């Protein structure tokens, strides 16, 4: 369940107005909301690594609803999608032709439909240097059962919206490619129209909610308030938000 951008904005304004700390415009809020969401999203990876170490030492709580590592993985599920890549004959590689931003590449599946039966193979991601060495050797040359690949960036525009494209080179060349990708969250946006008195009126049809799980609502509000304190030049808001954020983080990790 996503977090309502309208509820977060109204809560932030309520806190600032109650303490007479100032005001932030919708444009300022949208910028802070994107920063706060990215900060929380990026925190999942070091936190996940930390909890995974507890799994390896058997010190992780493994009850159904109290496993922190599983909770973090659950929060990433909405951003994980199996995505088909398109082939670019000019650059001899595979690229993503969608509008979202890829954050990480997961399992890469190359399909070879020309063989009988069709072969679907997990493709090993290597460095460009290792790729060159492996493909040039008769002993280690990849095949449809054991393909390899590397990633690069091409400055040749493939799709109209992008100039610098992520390109995946695969050997041997497959018939199609599917990759389990982790995408960045969409930018939240509190859209509005302007009333007759110059007031901001919420426009739900044009707004974009936070992509984060509903359990992150408190963290989102605290993080935005932290940045609001910088905008309204009130260190007390920053300090209060940071202290509350530390309490939440300590409680989650202890």
C-alpha positions, 0 to 999 in steps of 0.5 A, a space after each residue: 500500500 502506497 503512502 498518500 502524498 496529500 496526507 504527508 504534505 498536510 501533516 508536514 504543514 500542520 507540524 510547521 504551522 503548529 510550532 509557527 516554524 514557517 511554510 513551504 510551498 508545494 514545489 519545495 515540498 515535492 523536491 523534499 519529498 523526492 529526496 526523503 523517499 530516495 534516502 529511505 530507499 537507498 537505506 534498504 541496501 546497507 540495512 539489508 546487508 547488516 541483517 543478512 549477516 545476522 542470518 549467517 550467524 543465526 542471530 536473526 529473529 525468524 518468527 513470521 512477522 518479526 524478521 527484519 531482513 524479510 521486512 526489508 526485502 518485502 519493502 523492495 518487492 514493489 520495485 522488483 520487476 521481470 523486464 524484457 530488453 530490446 535488441 539494438 543491432 547498431 550497437 549489438 547489445 540489449 537495452 531497456 526500452 521503458 520509462 522507469 529508471 533501473 537501479 540494479 540488475 538482478 538475474 539475467 535470462 537469455 532465451 535461445 529459441 533457435 535450438 530444439 528444445 528452446 533453452 533458457 539460461 541464466 547469464 553470468 555477468 562479468 567485467 568487460 575484461 573477463 568477457 574478452 578473455 573468456 570469449 576468446 578462449 576455445 576452452 572457456 568460450 560461452 555457449 547457449 547453456 552457459 552464456 556470459 555478458 557485461 554491461 556498458 554505456 552507449 552514447 548513441 541514442 537508442 530510444 528517443 528519451 535517452 542519450 546515454 543507454 545502459 547496454 548489455 552485451 551477451 555471448 552467444 547472442 540470444 533470441 530474447 533477454 529478460 532481466 529481473 530489475 530493481 527500479 527506482 521509486 517514481 518521484 512523488 508529486 503534490 499537484 495543485 490548482 490555484 484558487 481565486 484567492 491564490 490558495 493551493 487546491 489539491 489535485 488528486 488526479 495529477 498527483 503521484 503518491 510515494 511508492 514506499 510501503 505504508 510502514 514508512 510513512 512516519 520516516 517520510 514525514 520525519 525526513 521531510 521535516 528535517 529538510 524543512 528546518 533547513 529551508 525555514 532556517 530553524 535548527 530546532 526543527 532539524 534537531 527534533 527531526 533528526 532525534 526522532 529519526 535516530 529513535 526510529 532507526 535504533 528501534 528498528 535495528 535493535 
